[in-house]
Amino acid sequence: MRTLTVAELTRHIKALMESDGMLASFWIKGEISNYRPASSGHIYFTLKDDFSSIRSVFFRSKSARLLFNPENGMSVRIRGYVSLYERDGSYQLYVEEMEPDGLGALHLAFEQLKAKLYLEGLFDADRKKTIPWLPKTVGIVTSPTGAAVRDIIEIISRRWPGMKIIIKPVSVQGDSSSGEISRAIGMLNQHKLVDVIIVGRGGGSIEELWSFNTEEVARSIGASSIPVISAVGHETDYTIADMVADLRAPTPSAAAELAVPVKNEVCHIIERYQLRMARAVDDRIANNKLRLDNCLQSQAFRRPVENICGTRGLALDYLISRFLKTTDESINKQESIFNTLVGQLNALSPLATMSRGYSICKDEKSGEIIRNSNKLTPGDILRIDLHKGRLRCRFIESIEN
């Protein structure tokens, strides 16, 4: 019996596994654990059930097509093949496709992105911009060949003939469509070409509408400084773009009606306002003319000299006389009160006392009033305030009474 090397045995086992048709391509169901996305883009995890587990790898070239985010604990269905990893001598599952078990991948991706953007506040009503009542230019981001663009143009032209329309043609389905839609919205914002943007397409399956459920398109709508009307599919279709947009229209035709008013109706509104303004001006002029006529008919205008020099003049003279008399009486009364207070103040003033021969003796250094000679020492300098003038003296001795 020949002795094998480890490498020979490993290669033999690998060849046996790869020659097994069942292991070359199959579907398997299990639960994800130890989920580890690598910086290279590859995804490593363990697929397990209640009894067994198998190491699995999802290479970047395949995982890039995933529409949802795998998570630990998620039950999935996987199509792939089994082979032996020679370096470790262990077999593992190589993933070709992955989908949620019991829930469609598109539906799961929709719910995951919806929850993510909701937490970020992209659906909040207070961040949504007001659609202009009468835009000068309308931008349309959609397929240039679909029925949607024809319906939008026809309705806008019918509602407001001559309205300026800028169309940014894009693919509305397929791998490149999300990027095209996002770039078109960004270009309209960058150059400030329009006042409102309609983004959308006609109806279709969830796969056909999927471009409007991508994070790229949602974020470009959310970042737009120009108000965006989302018009994707039919009334029953609801996309992430609808939730982020400033206004959701059930159909592309409805979006055109929401974006542009009817010109004849606007003209009728303007005419009504013109009539109301003209009527208001006429009424104001008539009222002011009536007031002017009443003023001109009044006695003050008809006989102004009589009013000034006659009875009104006498009344004015009387009022002036009363005012002067009252003022003089008030001044005399206040002067009497003032003199009384001055007299009372003089009676209490130390200056009045000093005028009768009294003086105030103070220590020159401290300024303290000397009330007792026992606190003085011979040689202390004193300052004596008289009724008129001051004296600077030196203390010699205290004379007892």
C-alpha positions in Angstrom: 0.0 0.0 0.0 1.4 3.4 -1.1 1.9 6.1 1.5 0.2 9.4 0.5 1.2 12.9 1.4 -1.3 15.2 3.0 -1.5 17.3 -0.2 -2.2 14.2 -2.3 -5.0 13.0 0.0 -6.5 16.5 0.1 -6.4 16.8 -3.7 -8.0 13.4 -4.1 -10.8 14.2 -1.7 -11.4 17.5 -3.5 -11.5 15.8 -6.9 -14.1 13.3 -5.5 -16.3 16.2 -4.2 -16.0 18.2 -7.4 -17.0 15.1 -9.5 -20.2 14.7 -7.5 -23.0 16.3 -9.6 -25.2 17.0 -6.6 -22.4 19.0 -4.9 -21.7 21.0 -8.0 -24.9 23.1 -7.8 -27.7 22.9 -5.3 -30.1 24.9 -3.1 -29.6 24.8 0.7 -31.6 26.4 3.5 -30.2 27.5 6.9 -29.5 30.3 9.4 -26.7 32.8 9.1 -24.2 33.1 12.0 -20.7 34.5 12.5 -21.5 37.0 9.7 -18.2 38.7 8.7 -18.1 41.1 5.7 -14.4 41.7 4.8 -12.9 45.0 3.5 -12.2 43.1 0.2 -15.9 42.8 -0.4 -16.1 39.1 0.3 -18.5 37.8 2.9 -17.7 35.0 5.3 -20.3 33.3 7.5 -21.5 30.0 8.9 -24.7 28.4 7.6 -26.3 26.2 10.3 -29.5 24.4 11.3 -30.3 22.6 14.6 -27.9 19.8 13.9 -25.0 20.9 11.7 -23.1 23.8 10.3 -20.9 24.6 7.3 -18.4 27.4 6.6 -19.5 29.5 3.7 -18.0 32.2 1.5 -19.7 34.7 -0.8 -17.2 36.3 -3.1 -17.5 40.0 -4.0 -18.2 39.3 -7.7 -21.3 37.5 -6.6 -22.3 39.4 -3.4 -22.3 42.7 -5.2 -25.7 41.8 -6.8 -27.4 41.4 -3.4 -30.4 43.7 -2.9 -30.7 43.2 0.8 -28.3 43.1 3.8 -27.7 39.7 5.3 -27.7 39.6 9.1 -26.9 37.1 11.9 -30.0 35.0 12.6 -31.5 35.5 9.2 -33.0 32.4 7.6 -31.9 32.2 3.9 -31.9 30.0 0.8 -28.6 29.7 -1.0 -27.6 28.3 -4.3 -24.0 27.2 -4.5 -21.5 24.4 -4.6 -19.3 22.6 -2.1 -15.5 22.2 -2.5 -12.5 21.5 -0.4 -10.2 24.4 0.8 -6.8 22.6 0.4 -4.9 24.9 2.8 -7.1 24.0 5.8 -8.2 20.6 4.6 -11.8 21.7 5.3 -14.8 21.7 3.0 -17.0 24.9 2.6 -19.9 26.2 0.8 -19.3 28.6 -2.1 -22.3 30.9 -2.5 -23.6 31.8 -6.0 -27.0 33.3 -5.0 -28.7 34.2 -1.7 -32.3 35.1 -1.0 -34.3 35.4 2.2 -36.3 32.3 3.2 -40.0 32.9 3.2 -39.7 36.6 2.2 -38.7 38.0 -1.2 -35.3 39.6 -1.5 -36.8 42.8 -3.0 -39.4 43.1 -0.3 -36.8 42.6 2.4 -34.4 45.1 0.8 -37.4 47.6 0.6 -38.2 47.2 4.3 -34.5 47.4 5.3 -33.9 50.7 3.4 -37.3 52.1 4.5 -36.4 51.5 8.2 -32.9 53.0 7.7 -34.1 56.2 6.0 -36.9 56.6 8.4 -34.5 56.7 11.3 -32.4 59.3 9.5 -35.5 61.5 9.2 -35.7 61.5 5.4 -39.4 60.9 5.5 -40.2 63.7 8.0 -42.9 66.1 6.9 -41.0 69.2 8.3 -38.1 68.7 5.8 -40.4 68.5 2.8 -40.4 71.6 0.5 -43.4 73.4 -0.8 -44.2 72.9 -4.4 -44.3 76.3 -6.2 -47.8 77.4 -7.2 -46.7 78.6 -10.6 -43.2 77.4 -11.8 -41.4 79.1 -14.7 -39.7 75.9 -15.8 -40.6 72.2 -15.1 -37.9 69.5 -15.1 -38.7 65.9 -16.0 -36.4 63.0 -15.1 -37.7 59.9 -16.9 -37.4 57.7 -19.9 -37.5 59.7 -23.2 -39.4 57.0 -25.0 -42.1 55.9 -22.4 -45.7 56.8 -22.3 -45.1 58.7 -19.0 -43.1 61.5 -20.6 -45.6 62.0 -23.3 -48.5 62.2 -20.8 -46.6 64.7 -18.7 -45.7 66.9 -21.6 -49.3 66.8 -23.0 -51.0 67.6 -19.8 -48.5 70.5 -18.9 -48.9 72.0 -22.4 -52.7 71.7 -22.2 -52.9 73.3 -18.7 -50.3 76.0 -19.3 -49.5 76.5 -23.0 -45.9 77.7 -23.5 -44.7 76.4 -20.2 -40.9 75.8 -20.4 -40.0 72.1 -19.9 -36.6 70.6 -19.6 -36.3 66.8 -20.0 -33.4 64.9 -18.6 -33.6 61.5 -20.3 -32.6 58.5 -18.2 -33.0 54.7 -18.1 -35.8 53.9 -15.6 -34.8 50.2 -15.1 -31.7 48.1 -15.3 -28.4 48.2 -13.5 -27.3 51.7 -14.6 -30.7 53.4 -14.1 -30.3 54.4 -10.4 -27.1 56.2 -11.2 -28.6 58.0 -14.2 -31.6 59.2 -12.3 -29.4 60.4 -9.4 -27.1 62.3 -11.7 -29.9 63.9 -13.6 -31.4 65.3 -10.4 -28.0 66.5 -9.3 -27.4 68.2 -12.6 -30.8 70.1 -12.5 -29.9 71.3 -9.0 -26.3 72.2 -9.9 -27.4 74.5 -12.7 -30.6 75.7 -11.1 -32.4 75.1 -14.4 -35.9 74.4 -13.1 -38.4 75.4 -10.3 -39.8 71.9 -9.7 -38.7 68.4 -10.7 -41.0 65.5 -11.7 -39.2 62.1 -11.2 -40.9 58.9 -12.3 -42.0 56.4 -14.9 -45.0 54.3 -15.9 -46.3 51.2 -14.2 -44.5 47.9 -14.0 -43.5 45.0 -11.7 -41.6 45.5 -8.5 -38.4 44.5 -10.4 -39.1 47.1 -13.1 -39.8 49.8 -10.5 -36.8 48.9 -8.4 -34.6 51.8 -9.5 -36.9 54.1 -7.4 -36.4 51.9 -4.3 -32.6 52.3 -4.3 -30.7 54.3 -1.7 -28.9 56.2 -4.4 -32.1 57.7 -5.9 -33.6 58.2 -2.4 -30.6 60.3 -1.2 -30.5 62.4 -4.4 -34.1 63.3 -4.0 -33.6 64.1 -0.3 -30.6 66.3 -1.1 -32.4 68.2 -3.8 -32.8 71.9 -3.1 -35.5 72.0 -5.8 -38.9 70.6 -4.8 -39.4 67.0 -6.2 -42.6 65.4 -7.2 -42.4 61.6 -7.3 -44.6 59.9 -9.9 -43.8 56.2 -10.1 -46.1 53.6 -11.6 -49.8 53.4 -10.8 -51.7 54.6 -7.8 -51.2 51.3 -5.9 -47.4 51.4 -6.4 -45.5 52.9 -3.5 -41.7 53.3 -3.6 -39.0 54.7 -1.4 -38.7 57.7 -3.8 -42.4 58.5 -3.0 -41.6 58.6 0.7 -38.6 60.9 0.4 -40.1 63.2 -2.3 -41.6 66.5 -1.3 -44.9 65.4 -2.9 -46.1 62.0 -4.1 -48.3 61.8 -7.2 -50.2 58.6 -7.8 -49.4 58.6 -11.6 -47.2 60.7 -13.9 -50.3 62.4 -15.3 -51.3 63.4 -11.8 -47.8 64.8 -11.2 -48.2 67.1 -14.2 -51.5 68.4 -12.8 -49.9 69.0 -9.4 -46.9 70.8 -10.9 -48.7 73.3 -13.1 -52.1 75.1 -12.7 -54.6 75.7 -15.5 -53.8 79.0 -17.2 -57.4 80.0 -17.9 -58.3 79.4 -14.2 -55.3 81.6 -13.1 -56.4 84.3 -15.5 -60.0 84.2 -14.1 -58.6 84.5 -10.6 -56.5 87.5 -11.6 -59.5 89.1 -13.3 -61.6 88.7 -10.1 -58.8 90.2 -8.1 -58.6 93.1 -10.5 -62.3 93.8 -10.2 -62.2 93.6 -6.4 -59.2 96.0 -6.3 -60.9 98.5 -8.7 -64.1 98.3 -6.7 -62.2 98.8 -3.5 -60.4 101.9 -4.9 -63.6 103.4 -6.2 -65.2 102.9 -2.8 -62.2 104.5 -1.0 -62.3 107.5 -3.3 -66.1 107.9 -2.8 -65.8 107.7 1.0 -63.0 110.2 1.1 -64.9 112.6 -1.2 -67.9 112.3 1.1 -65.7 113.2 4.1 -64.2 116.1 2.2 -67.6 117.4 1.3 -68.8 117.2 4.9 -65.7 119.0 6.1 -66.2 121.8 3.5 -69.8 122.2 4.7 -68.9 122.5 8.3 -69.0 125.8 10.2 -65.3 125.9 10.7 -64.7 126.1 7.0 -67.7 128.2 6.1 -67.0 131.0 8.7 -63.4 130.6 10.0 -62.9 134.2 11.1 -66.1 134.1 13.2 -64.9 131.0 14.9 -61.5 132.5 15.7 -62.5 136.0 16.7 -66.1 135.4 17.9 -67.4 132.9 20.5 -64.5 130.5 20.1 -62.0 133.4 20.6 -63.8 134.5 23.9 -63.7 130.9 25.2 -60.0 130.7 24.4 -59.3 134.0 26.2 -61.2 132.7 29.3 -59.3 129.4 29.3 -55.9 131.3 29.0 -56.9 133.6 31.9 -57.9 130.7 34.1 -54.7 128.9 33.3 -52.5 131.9 34.2 -54.4 132.5 37.4 -54.2 128.8 38.5 -50.5 128.7 37.6 -49.8 131.8 39.8 -51.7 130.4 42.7 -49.9 127.1 42.5 -46.5 128.9 42.4 -47.3 131.0 45.4 -48.4 128.0 47.4 -45.3 126.0 46.6 -43.1 129.0 47.4 -44.7 129.4 50.9 -44.2 125.7 51.6 -40.5 126.0 50.5 -39.9 129.0 52.8 -41.4 127.1 55.7 -39.1 124.1 55.1 -36.1 126.4 54.8 -36.9 128.0 58.1 -37.2 124.6 59.8 -34.0 123.5 58.3 -32.1 126.6 59.5 -33.4 126.1 63.0 -31.9 122.6 63.1 -28.7 123.5 61.3 -25.4 123.4 63.3 -24.4 126.6 61.4 -27.1 128.5 63.2 -25.8 127.2 66.6 -22.3 128.2 65.7 -23.4 131.7 64.8 -24.3 132.2 68.4 -20.6 131.7 69.4 -20.2 127.9 69.5 -17.5 126.0 67.7 -16.6 122.4 66.9 -13.2 121.0 68.0 -11.7 118.1 66.0 -8.5 116.0 66.0 -6.6 117.2 62.9 -5.3 113.7 62.1 -8.4 111.6 62.5 -11.0 114.3 62.0 -12.8 112.9 65.1 -14.9 115.4 67.1 -13.4 116.0 70.6 -16.0 115.6 73.3 -13.8 114.8 76.3 -10.4 116.5 77.1 -9.2 113.4 78.8 -8.6 111.8 75.4 -6.1 114.5 74.4 -2.3 114.4 75.0 -0.3 117.6 75.3 1.1 118.6 71.9 -1.9 117.2 69.9 -2.8 119.4 67.0 -6.5 120.4 67.0 -8.7 122.0 64.3 -11.5 124.3 65.6 -14.4 125.2 63.2 -15.9 128.5 64.0 -19.0 130.2 62.5 -16.7 132.0 60.2 -13.3 130.4 59.6 -11.1 127.7 61.2 -8.3 127.6 63.8 -5.3 125.3 64.0 -4.2 124.9 67.7 -1.9 122.8 69.8 -3.3 121.2 73.0 -1.3 122.3 76.1 -3.3 121.1 79.1 -6.8 120.4 80.3 -8.3 122.8 82.8 -10.7 121.2 85.2 -14.0 123.0 86.1 
